[in-house]
Amino acid sequence: MLPVGHRRSLIVSIVALALASCTASTLAVPSRSPNPAPTPSPTESITPSPSPTASPTPKNCVDTVSDFKVKYERGNGVFSSAERSAKQGTVLAQSVYDIKVPDCDDWKVTVDLVPKSKGSFSAGTRANPPGFTITVYANGIWFGESATEKLITMLHEWYHVVEHALFQCPSSCPYPYSGTPPNWLIEGAAVYESYRAAESLHLATYSSLRAPQVFIAKRDHTSLDLLAGDVKTGPEYAVSFLATEYLVRRGGSHALLDFWNLLGKKGDLDGAFRHAFGLSLDEFYKRFRAYRARGFVGS
């Protein structure tokens, strides 16, 4: 999920992008300028699910995110345009996150558009593999977002689907992970990957999305390790995003996927973290404190 502060900064970055290029491509959807999609805000984006139990492999199953079955439910009072935006974002997300998952299972995603507001959230994801529910609060912040903001929101929420599909493995994980990874990494990775996807889809440049997050993050002084349990505010989402970005710089472009996959295969948080990123979680916290003290500059 993304907080209001994130949303405003996205608007700023979009204006900057518009000034730099008046004819940015938007993949057949009007793009005004992205705002930190509705994911970096209170952490309702991801609701951890109970430990999965083994179940027989379905006869007709899917094993890539692009093939996940999607159902849309639109509540009374929700405009059809809201559903169109959610569908456009889903198509983009399934294309850009066309990732093979460990289990061939009956993967399903319900996109539930409800005629409600949820404070500073525009959407949230509930994970219970092999099922997921992305709830769009269509009469809240989502209603006033630009077309681009809505697409980035869906990219963000769909990355949560990817994360949980990789590390929860409902049918065949040898050592199912029963804990909860640091919430700053769950949310930070969704922000990071949605921004990377936005750039690859020509919705916005990564740098135009990143710059406001650096500004916002400097307003927060909460230690990163304290965000392992919950990420609630725009500044906390920004810090989580920058921490994830810093990790990827160390581990390489495939480090995040390696981490989620290893977590699902071994059920060992510390081991998966060290293998994917090249250092222990405690050591990373120390290095990130120094990086943060430098104003998120350097290596």
C-alpha positions as CSV (number, residue, x, y, z in Angstrom):
1,M,0.0,0.0,0.0
2,L,1.1,3.6,-0.4
3,P,0.5,6.5,1.9
4,V,-0.8,9.9,1.1
5,G,2.7,11.5,1.5
6,H,4.0,9.0,-1.1
7,R,1.1,10.0,-3.3
8,R,1.9,13.7,-3.2
9,S,5.5,13.1,-4.0
10,L,4.5,11.0,-6.9
11,I,2.5,13.9,-8.3
12,V,5.6,16.1,-7.9
13,S,7.7,13.6,-9.8
14,I,5.1,13.3,-12.5
15,V,5.1,17.0,-13.1
16,A,8.8,17.0,-13.4
17,L,8.6,14.1,-15.9
18,A,5.9,15.9,-17.9
19,L,8.2,19.0,-18.1
20,A,11.1,16.9,-19.3
21,S,9.1,15.0,-21.9
22,C,5.7,16.2,-23.1
23,T,5.0,13.0,-25.0
24,A,5.9,10.2,-22.7
25,S,4.6,6.8,-23.8
26,T,2.0,5.2,-21.5
27,L,1.3,1.8,-23.0
28,A,-2.2,2.8,-24.4
29,V,-3.3,4.2,-21.1
30,P,-3.3,8.0,-20.3
31,S,-0.4,8.7,-18.1
32,R,-0.4,11.9,-16.1
33,S,2.5,11.3,-13.8
34,P,3.1,8.7,-11.2
35,N,2.9,9.1,-7.5
36,P,4.3,6.6,-5.1
37,A,1.6,4.1,-5.9
38,P,-0.9,3.1,-3.2
39,T,1.4,0.7,-1.3
40,P,3.9,2.7,0.7
41,S,1.7,3.8,3.5
42,P,0.2,2.0,6.4
43,T,1.1,-1.6,5.9
44,E,-2.1,-3.1,5.0
45,S,-0.7,-4.0,1.6
46,I,0.2,-7.4,2.9
47,T,-1.7,-9.4,5.5
48,P,0.4,-12.5,6.4
49,S,-1.5,-15.7,6.0
50,P,-1.4,-18.7,8.3
51,S,1.2,-21.4,7.7
52,P,0.2,-23.3,4.5
53,T,-0.8,-27.0,4.7
54,A,0.1,-29.5,2.1
55,S,-2.6,-30.2,-0.5
56,P,-2.9,-32.4,-3.5
57,T,-1.7,-30.8,-6.7
58,P,-4.7,-29.8,-8.8
59,K,-5.2,-31.5,-12.1
60,N,-5.3,-28.3,-14.1
61,C,-2.8,-26.0,-12.5
62,V,-0.7,-23.0,-13.4
63,D,2.9,-22.3,-12.5
64,T,3.7,-18.8,-13.8
65,V,2.3,-15.5,-12.5
66,S,1.0,-14.6,-16.0
67,D,-1.3,-17.6,-15.8
68,F,-2.8,-16.9,-12.4
69,K,-6.6,-16.9,-12.6
70,V,-8.1,-13.5,-11.9
71,K,-11.6,-12.6,-10.9
72,Y,-13.0,-9.1,-10.5
73,E,-15.7,-8.2,-8.1
74,R,-17.2,-4.7,-8.2
75,G,-19.4,-3.5,-5.4
76,N,-22.5,-1.4,-5.8
77,G,-21.5,2.3,-6.1
78,V,-18.2,1.6,-7.8
79,F,-17.8,3.1,-11.2
80,S,-16.9,0.8,-14.1
81,S,-13.9,3.0,-14.9
82,A,-12.3,1.9,-11.6
83,E,-12.6,-1.8,-12.7
84,R,-11.1,-0.9,-16.1
85,S,-8.1,0.7,-14.4
86,A,-7.6,-2.3,-12.1
87,K,-7.8,-4.6,-15.2
88,Q,-5.2,-2.5,-17.1
89,G,-2.9,-2.6,-14.1
90,T,-3.3,-6.4,-13.7
91,V,-2.5,-7.0,-17.4
92,L,0.7,-5.0,-17.0
93,A,1.6,-6.7,-13.8
94,Q,1.2,-10.2,-15.1
95,S,3.2,-9.3,-18.1
96,V,6.1,-7.6,-16.3
97,Y,6.1,-10.2,-13.4
98,D,5.9,-13.3,-15.6
99,I,7.7,-15.3,-13.0
100,K,7.7,-19.1,-12.5
101,V,6.5,-20.1,-9.1
102,P,7.7,-23.2,-7.1
103,D,4.4,-24.9,-7.1
104,C,2.0,-25.8,-9.9
105,D,-1.2,-25.1,-8.1
106,D,-4.6,-23.6,-8.4
107,W,-3.4,-20.0,-8.1
108,K,-6.2,-17.4,-7.9
109,V,-6.4,-13.7,-7.4
110,T,-9.6,-11.8,-6.6
111,V,-9.5,-8.1,-7.3
112,D,-12.3,-6.7,-5.0
113,L,-13.3,-3.2,-5.8
114,V,-15.3,-1.9,-2.8
115,P,-17.2,1.4,-2.4
116,K,-15.2,2.4,0.6
117,S,-12.3,4.6,1.7
118,K,-9.4,3.3,3.7
119,G,-7.7,6.4,5.1
120,S,-4.4,6.9,3.4
121,F,-4.6,3.6,1.5
122,S,-5.9,3.1,-2.0
123,A,-5.4,-0.7,-2.1
124,G,-4.3,-3.6,0.0
125,T,-3.4,-7.3,-0.5
126,R,-4.4,-10.3,1.6
127,A,-2.3,-13.4,0.9
128,N,-3.4,-16.9,1.6
129,P,-1.6,-19.0,-1.1
130,P,-2.7,-20.3,-3.5
131,G,-5.4,-17.6,-3.1
132,F,-4.9,-13.8,-2.9
133,T,-7.3,-10.8,-2.6
134,I,-6.3,-7.4,-3.8
135,T,-8.8,-4.9,-2.3
136,V,-9.2,-1.6,-4.1
137,Y,-10.8,1.1,-2.0
138,A,-12.5,2.7,-5.0
139,N,-14.2,5.6,-3.3
140,G,-11.2,6.7,-1.4
141,I,-7.8,7.9,-2.6
142,W,-8.0,5.7,-5.6
143,F,-10.9,7.8,-7.0
144,G,-8.7,10.9,-7.3
145,E,-5.5,9.2,-8.5
146,S,-4.2,9.7,-12.1
147,A,-4.3,6.8,-14.5
148,T,-0.6,6.3,-14.0
149,E,-0.9,6.3,-10.2
150,K,-3.5,3.6,-10.4
151,L,-1.3,1.4,-12.6
152,I,1.6,1.8,-10.3
153,T,-0.7,0.9,-7.4
154,M,-1.6,-2.4,-9.1
155,L,2.0,-3.1,-9.9
156,H,2.8,-2.7,-6.2
157,E,0.0,-4.9,-5.0
158,W,0.7,-7.6,-7.6
159,Y,4.3,-7.8,-6.4
160,H,3.0,-8.8,-3.0
161,V,1.3,-11.7,-4.8
162,V,4.7,-12.6,-6.3
163,E,6.5,-12.4,-3.0
164,H,4.1,-14.7,-1.1
165,A,3.7,-17.1,-4.0
166,L,7.5,-17.6,-3.9
167,F,8.1,-18.0,-0.2
168,Q,4.9,-19.7,1.0
169,C,4.7,-22.6,-1.5
170,P,1.4,-24.1,-0.4
171,S,1.8,-27.5,-1.9
172,S,5.4,-28.6,-2.1
173,C,7.8,-26.5,-0.1
174,P,10.1,-28.9,1.7
175,Y,10.4,-26.5,4.6
176,P,7.5,-24.1,4.5
177,Y,8.4,-20.7,6.0
178,S,6.0,-20.1,8.9
179,G,7.4,-16.8,10.1
180,T,7.0,-13.3,8.7
181,P,9.9,-11.6,6.7
182,P,10.8,-8.1,7.8
183,N,7.8,-5.9,6.8
184,W,10.1,-3.2,5.6
185,L,11.5,-5.6,3.0
186,I,8.0,-6.9,1.9
187,E,6.8,-3.3,1.4
188,G,10.1,-1.8,0.2
189,A,10.5,-4.5,-2.4
190,A,6.9,-3.8,-3.7
191,V,7.7,-0.1,-4.0
192,Y,11.1,-0.8,-5.6
193,E,9.8,-3.3,-8.2
194,S,6.7,-1.3,-9.0
195,Y,9.0,1.7,-9.8
196,R,11.3,-0.5,-11.9
197,A,8.3,-1.8,-13.8
198,A,6.9,1.7,-14.3
199,E,10.1,2.7,-16.0
200,S,10.2,-0.5,-18.2
201,L,6.6,0.2,-19.2
202,H,7.4,3.9,-20.0
203,L,5.0,5.1,-17.4
204,A,7.7,7.2,-15.6
205,T,11.4,7.2,-15.1
206,Y,12.8,5.5,-12.1
207,S,14.8,8.6,-11.1
208,S,11.7,10.8,-11.2
209,L,10.0,8.4,-8.8
210,R,13.0,7.9,-6.5
211,A,13.9,11.6,-5.9
212,P,10.8,12.4,-3.9
213,Q,11.2,9.3,-1.8
214,V,14.7,10.4,-0.7
215,F,13.2,13.8,0.3
216,I,10.4,12.1,2.3
217,A,12.7,9.5,3.9
218,K,14.9,12.2,5.4
219,R,11.9,13.2,7.5
220,D,11.9,9.9,9.3
221,H,14.2,8.8,12.0
222,T,12.8,5.4,12.9
223,S,15.5,2.7,13.0
224,L,15.0,0.3,10.1
225,D,15.0,-2.8,12.4
226,L,12.0,-1.3,14.1
227,L,10.1,-1.5,10.8
228,A,10.5,-5.2,10.6
229,G,7.1,-5.7,12.3
230,D,5.1,-2.9,10.7
231,V,5.4,0.0,8.1
232,K,2.7,2.6,8.6
233,T,3.6,6.0,7.3
234,G,4.8,7.6,4.0
235,P,8.3,8.3,5.3
236,E,8.6,4.7,6.7
237,Y,7.6,3.4,3.2
238,A,10.2,5.7,1.7
239,V,12.9,4.4,4.0
240,S,11.9,0.8,3.3
241,F,12.1,1.4,-0.4
242,L,15.6,2.9,-0.1
243,A,16.8,0.1,2.1
244,T,15.6,-2.4,-0.5
245,E,17.2,-0.5,-3.3
246,Y,20.5,-0.5,-1.3
247,L,20.2,-4.3,-0.8
248,V,19.7,-4.9,-4.6
249,R,22.8,-2.8,-5.3
250,R,24.7,-5.3,-3.2
251,G,23.1,-8.5,-4.4
252,G,22.4,-7.7,-8.0
253,S,19.2,-7.5,-10.0
254,H,18.1,-11.0,-9.2
255,A,18.8,-10.8,-5.5
256,L,15.2,-10.2,-4.5
257,L,13.8,-13.2,-6.4
258,D,16.7,-15.3,-5.1
259,F,15.7,-14.3,-1.5
260,W,12.0,-15.1,-1.8
261,N,12.8,-18.4,-3.5
262,L,15.4,-19.5,-1.0
263,L,13.1,-18.5,1.9
264,G,10.5,-20.8,0.5
265,K,12.9,-23.7,-0.2
266,K,14.8,-23.6,3.0
267,G,12.6,-21.8,5.5
268,D,15.6,-20.0,6.9
269,L,15.4,-16.2,6.9
270,D,19.0,-15.5,8.0
271,G,20.4,-18.0,5.5
272,A,18.3,-16.8,2.6
273,F,19.2,-13.2,3.4
274,R,22.9,-13.9,3.6
275,H,22.9,-16.0,0.4
276,A,21.0,-13.4,-1.7
277,F,22.6,-10.2,-0.4
278,G,26.0,-11.3,0.7
279,L,25.8,-10.3,4.4
280,S,23.8,-11.0,7.5
281,L,20.6,-9.0,8.4
282,D,22.4,-7.5,11.5
283,E,25.3,-6.4,9.3
284,F,23.0,-4.9,6.8
285,Y,21.3,-2.8,9.5
286,K,24.7,-1.4,10.5
287,R,25.6,-0.5,6.9
288,F,22.2,1.0,6.2
289,R,22.5,3.3,9.3
290,A,25.7,4.7,7.8
291,Y,24.2,5.0,4.4
292,R,21.2,6.8,5.8
293,A,23.5,9.1,7.8
294,R,25.1,10.1,4.5
295,G,21.7,11.2,3.2
296,F,21.3,8.0,1.1
297,V,24.4,8.8,-0.9
298,G,27.3,6.5,-1.7
299,S,27.6,2.8,-1.4
